[in-house]
């Protein structure tokens, strides 16, 4: 749930301003950066307000939440673009396929094959476990080239890479590492940066930032 005292339109304006400033510092065009509203635990009323404020890209971590929210928002005045940004189970792909426009967390070939079966030609990103953290999903950096090639062979559109850097470390070096990996593979999209580090991510080349707390306030659950 979202605190009703949160001024979503003001938060959108502030975040967009910070993105623009970060882009300016790195000589980039802020229009090339997509703000994704991370919608975990956020109710549909808040999402409607965010859509009205011009943020059409919504990111969801949880299958059941996306399946509950997407039909309610489908017939509204602004159609959302749904990004699945959480850990993805193969047995959930079929249900998600009619709604998801971009899959951010492809980290193994078996998962890519399932997405290809239920969403042929889908736009995907390969998730990378930059810090080799056992508790996190994502393929190893050294495995990125082979996985990207294999996913492309399944007729999926590999647009870029996604990562969540180690929490207790300076994120800049990890973002730079992901940018270099993407450049080596000729991939234009970089999904990196969240509420606490999206400005650094933009400075290091992010084309998509996934912002929840800075937009909606502290999560109630």
N, C-alpha and C positions, 0 to 999 in steps of 0.2 A: 504494500500500500504506500501511497505518497502523502506526505504531510500537506494538508490543504492550504497551509500558509505559504507554501513554496510558490514563488512567482515564476512560472515556467517560461513565459515570454521573455522576461528580463534575463533569466538564466541562459536561454538560447542566444540572446543578443550578446551577453558577456562572453560566452564560450566562442561564438563566431568571431568576436573582436580579438580574443586571445589567439585564436587560430590565425587570423589575419596578421597579427603582430609577429607571431612565430614564423609565418611564411615569409613576411617581409625581411626578417632577420637572416633568412637563408636564401633570399633571392628567388622565392617561389611565388606562384600565383595562388592565392587562397581559394580561388574557384576550383582548383584541381584537387581539393581535399574534401572528402565526404564526411560529414558529421553523422555518425550512427548513434541513435538514442538506444542505450542498452536497457531493455525493458523488463529485466527479471524482477518479479514481484510488483511491477507497476500496473495499476489498474487501467482499464480502457478509457476512463474519463481523462486521466492525465495524458494518455497517448493521443487522444483526440485533440487536446490542447496543444500538444507538441506538433502534431501534424498541421494544425491551424497556424502555428508560429513558423512554419516553413521547413520543419525537419521531417522529410518523408521517408527516410531510411530508419527502420526499426530493427534492432538486433535482439534476438532471444536466445537464452542459454538452455531453456527447458522445453522439451517437446510438448508436454501437456499444457504449458502456459501458451505457447504459440498456437496450438490447435484450438484453445479456448478463445483467444483474443482475435485471431485472424478473421474468422467469419463475422464477428461483431463489427469489425472495422472495414470490411470489404465494400460495403455499400455506402460508406460515408462520403462527404464532399471531397475528401482528399484520399486517394488510394495509397496505402503504404507500400514500400518496397521492403520485403522481409529478408533479413540476413540471419542465418543460423550460426551462432557464434560460440556455442557450448560444445561439450563433449557429445559426440554423435554416435548413437547405437544403430547398428545395421537394421535391427528389427523395427526401428522407428522411421526409417527413410521413406517407406511407401506412404505413410500417413502425412508426412511433411511435404512430400514432393509437389502437391498442387499449390502450395503457398510460398515456398522458399524460392527466392530469386538468386540468392548467392549463398554458397556453402563455404564457410571459412575454415573448417576444421577437418579437412581431409588429411589423414596422417598415415594411412596404410592402403595398400592396393585393394584389399578385400572390401574396404569401405567404399573406395572409388567405384569398384565394380557394382556394388549395390546401388549407388547413386546413379550410375550410368544406366542401370536396368530400369529404374523407376522415373528418372528424369533425364532422358537422353539429351546430350548437348548442353547440360547444365554448366553454369559458370561457377568455378570452384577456386579455392585457394588451398595451398598445401600448408598445414600447420607444422611449425618447426619448434622443437624443444631445444632452445638455444643453450640452456645451462645444464643439459643432461640431468634434469631433475626427475627422480623416480616417481614422484607424485603427480607429475604433469604429463598430459598427452603430447603428441607431436613426434615427428620423425627426427632422427639425428641429423645435424647439419650435413654430414658427409653423405647421407643417403638422399639428400634433396634431388640431385640431378637424375638419379635412376627413377625415383618415384615420380617426378614431374614427367619424364618421358613415358613411363608406364601409364600414368593417368591420361595423358594425351592420346595414347594408343587406344584408350577406351572411348574415344570421341567426346571427352569432356573438355571444356574450354578452361585451361589453367591460366588464370589471370594474374596470379601473384602468390605471395607468401603471407602467412599470419603467424604472430608469436606473442606470448606473454613472457617478458623477461623475468629472471629471478627477482623476488620481491625485495630482498635486503641488499640490493646492489645498485650502483649507478646505472640507470637504464640506457644511458647514451651509447656506451660501447656495444650493448646488445642490439640496439636499434641500428647502429651503423653496420654491424655484422649482418643483420637481416637484409639491409639495403644492398650490401655487396653480394650476398647470395642471390638476391633477385636479379641484380644486374648481370651476373654471370649466366643466368638462365634466360635472359631477355624478357623478364616478367615486369610489367609496368605497375602492378598494384601491390601496395604494402599496407596490410591491416595491422596496425600496431599503435599502442598508446591508449591509456584509459584515463579516468578522472585525475589521477595524481601525477600523470607524466605525459599527457597528450601534447603539451607544448614542445617538450623535448623531442617527442616522436615526430612532430611536424618539422622541426628543425633538421631532423635526420632523414626526412624523406617520406614520411607516412602519407599515403593517399586516402586512407580511411582511419578514423579514430573512433573508438567505441566508448562512449561516455555515459555513465549512469548516475553515480552519486552527485557529481558536480551539476548535473542537470535536474535530477528529481529530488535531491536531498538524501539524507541517510535512509537506508532501507529499514523498514519496520521489522522485517523478518530476514 
